[in-house]
Structure formats: C-alpha cells, structure tokens
Amino acid sequence: MATSFCTKNALSLSTTYHHHHTCTNSFLKPISRDFLVSFPKSGSFSSLGRFELNASRSLRVSAASSATPVVDQSPSKTTSGAPTIVEVDLGNRSYPIYIGSGLLDQPELLHRHVHGKKVLVVTNTTIAPLYLDKTISALTDGNPNVTVESVILPDGEKYKNMETLMKVFDKAIETRMDRRCTFVALGGGVIGDMCGYAAAAYLRGVNFIQIPTTVMAQVDSSVGGKTGINHPLGKNMIGAFYQPQCVLIDTNTLNTLPDRELASGLAEVIKYGLIRDAEFFGWQEKNMPALLARDPSAFAYAIKRSCENKAEVVSQDEKESGVRATLNLGHTFGHAIETGFGYGQWLHGEAVAAGMVMAVDMSYRLGWIEDSLVKRVDRILKQAKLPTAPPEIMTVEMFKSVMAVDKKVADGLLRLILLKGPLGNCVFTGDYDRKALDETLHAFCKS
Amino acid sequence: MATSFCTKNALSLSTTYHHHHTCTNSFLKPISRDFLVSFPKSGSFSSLGRFELNASRSLRVSAASSATPVVDQSPSKTTSGAPTIVEVDLGNRSYPIYIGSGLLDQPELLHRHVHGKKVLVVTNTTIAPLYLDKTISALTDGNPNVTVESVILPDGEKYKNMETLMKVFDKAIETRMDRRCTFVALGGGVIGDMCGYAAAAYLRGVNFIQIPTTVMAQVDSSVGGKTGINHPLGKNMIGAFYQPQCVLIDTNTLNTLPDRELASGLAEVIKYGLIRDAEFFGWQEKNMPALLARDPSAFAYAIKRSCENKAEVVSQDEKESGVRATLNLGHTFGHAIETGFGYGQWLHGEAVAAGMVMAVDMSYRLGWIEDSLVKRVDRILKQAKLPTAPPEIMTVEMFKSVMAVDKKVADGLLRLILLKGPLGNCVFTGDYDRKALDETLHAFCKS
C-alpha cells in the first residue's frame, strides 16, 4: 500500500526579484514604470543574476522558500513592474514563473523564451477581445522576425475535447508551424491544458509558454506540466506531462475576471494551506477580505506562495507517483460532482471546495484530525463565498460510479488524499476504513 | 546551421544470449524446445546473467556491438527458443528487445514487464485471427491475476488517424484500464505507432509493450519510441516520444507476411548499412537471397543488427535534435511519394527505397559520394525487389509542396539526410546547393 506523507521539504526553489538598472539591448523597449523594489529581510544579495546574460542588469535575491513565510509583510513588498520569479526545479525541464502586474507590457520576458520564428497563440472567444492584441504586441514589439498566428477556441470546459484540440492542429499545420515554433496558451485552465497538450503532441513536441488569465490557472493548472483533454467518460483521461518554457502571470488580467471565477481559484489557494502550509492558511484567514477586494499585492503574494508550494511538490514528484497526488485534496469528490452534475454547472474550484469539505469530514470520522480544523475549513470556504456541500442532485451512487474510474484507482483500490495530524499535514492512501467513506457520502447526499 | 555527422559510436549496448538450464519458478511453463546455444567467437562468458534474477539460470555473453560484426557467421549462430537481447540504453527509460523464433510461446518474457492486473491488446483485423489468441495465452498462462482485453482496429495506414485512436481510448475507459495497466501493440508499424501513442496519452502515460509482426516494425518502428498518428495534411504530425517496457520480436510471425511487406521492411535494413554500417551492407549484398527466402537465421541476424544500429543512434539522441534524423535517409522524398501518391498505394518501405535512390542521386550530384556507391544502392534495392524511382504520377511540384511542411524544416529551411564520404557515412544538413535538389527532382519527374 503506497502511503505518501505530505511533508514540506525545502528544495532548490528560489524567488528572485529583478531590478532593471540599464537597458543595453536594442530589442528591449524602454520601460516607463516604477522600479522600486523592496527585498525581503531573509534574502541576500548575489551580485548580478541571470537577466544580465540576456539583456539587462539585475539584482538577484534568493529568498522566501524557507519554511516560515513572513505573514502580513510579504504582500506589501510586491511592486508593479519588476516580476517576482518562482523557479520550478525539474532538471533540464526547469522553468521560471514570472509574477507581477503589467508583465504583458514587458516584451523581453517573453522574447527570451521564444526560439524560432513562428508563434501560435491559442486563446478563446472570451479572452481574445481582452488580451490577444496585447499578447501579440508583447511577442512582436522589437522582435520583427517573429510571425504570430492565433486560433480562437470556444470558451468552456465542455469544449476541452478532441474535436477542439484538432482545431489547434489544423491551424498549426495550415500556418506551417515547424519544430522550432512556440505555442502560447492565453487563457484559463482549459486553454492551458489544451494548448499544452497540443504543444506536447504537435510534431511530437514544440515549445510552449503559458499566460494564465484566471486565478485557477495562475495558482494551479499552469504549474507542473499536466496537460490534456477530457473524454466523454472521464475528465483529463487523455494527456501528457509537458513542461512550458515559462509561465507569465500578469496580475492585471484578474481585473476582468468574474467574481465567481475568482472565488473558484481561491479554492486551490486554500488547498495549499491545508495540505502543507499552515502559516499560509493562517495568512489567508486574515487576508481573505483583501483577496476578495482584488488587492493586487495580496493577490501577488497568494499566487507566489501557491506557485512555490506547487513547484516544491512537483519538483519532488513530476509524474505523480506519490506526493504529487496530495495536490488533489478534494478533487476525487470534486470530479464526481463535476461529472455527475455536468461540466459547466459548477466551476472546478467550486466542486473542489465541496470536495475538500467531504475529505475533511472523512478525515475527522477516521479520527485523524481535530474538530477545530473542520470548523476552520468550513469558515474560510464560506468567507471565500465557496460551497461547503455538494449540489442536492448528487447521490451516493453517483459519487461511487465516478470514483470507480478515478485515475488514482490502482488495481481496483481507490486511494484518497485525506488530512491527518495538525493543520498542514495530509496523506495519500488506500488504507482507510471503507465505512468512513460510506458515512461521509451518506452525510452529504440525500439518497 | 546544424550539421550532424553520422559516426558509429560504441555505446553501452549489449547483445545477450540466454541459455535456460533450469526452471525454478512455478509460474514458468516447462519449455520443450531445443536449447542448444552457440556463442559468437567475440563473446566472453560472464557467469550468471539477469535472467536468473527473475526465474531461471542463464549464461550471459556481451558481444556483437563492436564495430566489426562477424559477417556470414552470426546468422548460423541464431537458435530457436533462447532470445537474443538488444538493450536500448536510455537511462531510466531503457528497455530490452527480445529477438528469436517462438518467443510468443515463452510467457515469462512478457510477464516480467506486466506490472498491473489489466492488459489491453491493440491489434488489427489482419493480425487478430493469426496471433491474438496466442498473445493472450502468452500474457495469461501461469498469470491468473491478469485480465486481458483487446481492441481490433481496421488495417492500414489510412486508419492511422484520430478517429481510430479514439477507439483505443473508448475501449480502455470502458474496460476501466487504470494507471498500472499495460497496452500491448500486436501488429505492424501502424498498430505500434497508434498503440504507443495511445499508451503515452492515456491517463498521461501507461505501460506499453511492442510485439511487432512485420519486418518494417521489427527493424524500425518498434525501436526508439516514436509514436503518433497522421493528420490529413501530413504524416506523423501528432505524437509523442514514448518508450516501451520491452519489445518482443517472434520471427515466426514473419511466416504469414506477404512478400511485398517483407521487401518493404528490407528497405530500412538497407538504410542502416548506408548511413552507418558498411559491413552490414556488405553482409546484405551477400545474403539477400537468404532473406528473400525467409531464412530464419539470416532474418534474426538482420533484425538484431538493425535494432542495434537504431538503438545506438536513439541512445545518442532520443528526441531527434541531431544524429537521430539520419535514420530518415530517403524518408523526406519518400513521405512526399506517400502523401502525393496517396497512402496505401505504395508501402512505406517502397516509398523509402525510391526516396533513398533520390537522396543518393543528390549526394552524387553534390560530389559527396562515388559513382560506384550509386550503383551498389541501385543493385541491392533491385535485388530486394524494391522500386528505384518514384511513381510516374509524381511531379516536381508535388515533391516541393509536401517537403515544405516536412518536420525537418527549421525556420523555413529544409534539412536533408545525404550520404557523404565512403559507404556508411552520412550528414543531416540544410547546407547544400539548392540546384542539386532541383536537378534530382527533375531527373526523377517527368514534369
């Protein structure tokens, strides 16, 4: 029985703040933004960082991946203009995540990751009118050799299928994208998953850049290389592990995000606290009003800390043979809700929120966590305006039939992510009393 | 300009002959075949080999990957029953290729590579009546915990598409294949490519075993992990690099192969001689009559030496960033023939044979090879009953339009594999006189 305990290991994961002093490369446009950078107390200067190799000088600070993030303080350190960088450490598949406001106005961030002459931007009908022109400008300004094509897909999880994926391949072949081309995902999780899978499969793999525009994509789906599409009989059944060249998170794109989408993304943020980061959970409890008010610095911190948590887990277990599965807290119950209730009724994060409540309930029934933690989870999800129970239509049978085909079933046994011990600890295990699962299902379903 | 010279590097690639002395594992069926094994002169005994770890004792000989294979001798050393093993060295993705007659009657070879409880055999309407039952027996005899399902696809390159691939996913999901399941490709190159890609994509990757039943699949497509499907606008446009757990080549399956299919596979065998193995080419010139007469020991040697050559190249360059491209000698012209003439008119190897003649012609026009080599290529292909010119329907324009979307185009420049220097040397380059390409196209096309 494989039981992975979720512990927080410090890995070679660093957060870097860049301060552009000079701009020596003619390809770089002058940047007219505020460059003030504050460095976290725990950081230390290390002369000139990697940015200098590409174009401009920078000061590099390695910090913030310690086990004790500075609560209530870090948010105020986030500045617009200079990106915060989270490095995802995966050997020769490592890549940076740039986080900051106005990053789509800094073409050099993208240029250094585009190697060939052709780019295909994959986006959808909702995002294209808002950010496609801006993205094309960011790719081409000062980069006249690059040709950008785009394909605009219908918006929504129900289009995350083979038919829509083929539209990306059709466009790529029609526009003669070659092996050195780059696919750019501009949108939320669905676009990221589909574009990433298209990049993994086209000519057996081409470059890939993620520009996530939703909280969900910024804190979860754009980190870690899971790509894929749905099959009529199951979510994400067809796909690949495929890492991007970089992820560019411009927090300004959140300004156009509907409230419900924003809350959906917060479900994943809350998840990181529950499974491995008690201090982050405490920070969220205090700062939820700021997040709901879209405070940019609060969001930049929440995104950074979420990406760091996910990057640490993915670095330990890229292909999900163990600890990575813990990122799926609430997702097995949640997928059942999404499948049973029909995609598009509830957002992914809403289903995950209800799923987390069920996983927490089951953990409590098993005697693995304190009653006080059950209450805290309920409270923070309500604060974030997320559901704390599945839709009334769900029956025990609906849960069981979908859970039977979950990807975490191994040789017939369903493994679940459950909390165990103090806040911030969880297990991924098939070694639990089946009665607790039954009791939880019956407690949350009318029939 | 990336120019990779094709040189023959000795790698950690070994050929192992196994001699079963005893059978101590109750899962193993008694084997009632002739166990006489002769060891090549160049080999050296190394007490007990890896087979002992699994079930039975074995004698291990490391040999035959030297630069000078023993011509005219090795074929007579091949025995039925004991597999010859070629190891493909790809770090943690390494795998063995078992070669021999009657290997489908040795269940233990497959058992050690099946880890979960469920197996999906992917085959086609031609192969299923011949070898499906035998394969299911090999998977289940003495292995009662394994459940085998199968999906039988229509036969032919024209079915190597997304629609057929979806049938594999449908079957896998309907039969609840989980992450620990194994997909088994039973058939030729089309089945191997599709089943391999399905295995790469299903649940983002499951175990995969190849049982190739054609010469083409045994010497080429089953080695090296290229998987994928065609797009209406181009061959193998969608796919993945995905390595199997093992390849099992039972040379008895060649007994049911049509003559034309047999010759098609020989085109790839001849290719290995041309690009990197002059002595193997010399062996082929002498032994072509034996190959055409399906002499089992001649075939076992041709397959072994081909797999070794391919394995060495793939070990150096798994993702085809350089030297691996040399395996595509004749394939760029050949793909144009297949696309222009329509899939299914000519077999892949037939198109490659004509394509190799064109590549050799162009190499000669560039002054890179001797006239005598041109003649030897023409002679051996005719001996193998393969075409030495494209079909008359092909025009210069048809070649050019298909070659423009070749996967080896980088930033608009078509790179080709051409012979350069003495037999056994080639280059992969975009640095050639365009006039020579034009002259070759006009020499082989009426308009």
Chai-1 contact restraints between the chains, C-beta under 6 A:
chainA,res_idxA,chainB,res_idxB,connection_type,confidence,min_distance_angstrom,max_distance_angstrom,comment,restraint_id
A,G116,B,D411,contact,1.0,0.0,6.0,A-B,restraint_1
A,K117,B,D411,contact,1.0,0.0,6.0,A-B,restraint_2
A,F169,B,H231,contact,1.0,0.0,6.0,A-B,restraint_3
A,F169,B,I238,contact,1.0,0.0,6.0,A-B,restraint_4
A,I173,B,H231,contact,1.0,0.0,6.0,A-B,restraint_5
A,I173,B,L233,contact,1.0,0.0,6.0,A-B,restraint_6
A,I173,B,G234,contact,1.0,0.0,6.0,A-B,restraint_7
A,R176,B,V405,contact,1.0,0.0,6.0,A-B,restraint_8
A,D178,B,V409,contact,1.0,0.0,6.0,A-B,restraint_9
A,D178,B,A410,contact,1.0,0.0,6.0,A-B,restraint_10
A,R180,B,A410,contact,1.0,0.0,6.0,A-B,restraint_11
A,R180,B,D411,contact,1.0,0.0,6.0,A-B,restraint_12
A,A201,B,I238,contact,1.0,0.0,6.0,A-B,restraint_13
A,L203,B,K407,contact,1.0,0.0,6.0,A-B,restraint_14
A,R204,B,G239,contact,1.0,0.0,6.0,A-B,restraint_15
A,R204,B,A240,contact,1.0,0.0,6.0,A-B,restraint_16
A,R204,B,F241,contact,1.0,0.0,6.0,A-B,restraint_17
A,H231,B,F169,contact,1.0,0.0,6.0,A-B,restraint_18
A,H231,B,I173,contact,1.0,0.0,6.0,A-B,restraint_19
A,L233,B,I173,contact,1.0,0.0,6.0,A-B,restraint_20
A,G234,B,I173,contact,1.0,0.0,6.0,A-B,restraint_21
A,I238,B,F169,contact,1.0,0.0,6.0,A-B,restraint_22
A,I238,B,A201,contact,1.0,0.0,6.0,A-B,restraint_23
A,G239,B,R204,contact,1.0,0.0,6.0,A-B,restraint_24
A,A240,B,R204,contact,1.0,0.0,6.0,A-B,restraint_25
A,F241,B,R204,contact,1.0,0.0,6.0,A-B,restraint_26
A,V405,B,R176,contact,1.0,0.0,6.0,A-B,restraint_27
A,K407,B,L203,contact,1.0,0.0,6.0,A-B,restraint_28
A,V409,B,D178,contact,1.0,0.0,6.0,A-B,restraint_29
A,A410,B,D178,contact,1.0,0.0,6.0,A-B,restraint_30
A,A410,B,R180,contact,1.0,0.0,6.0,A-B,restraint_31
A,D411,B,G116,contact,1.0,0.0,6.0,A-B,restraint_32
A,D411,B,K117,contact,1.0,0.0,6.0,A-B,restraint_33
A,D411,B,R180,contact,1.0,0.0,6.0,A-B,restraint_34
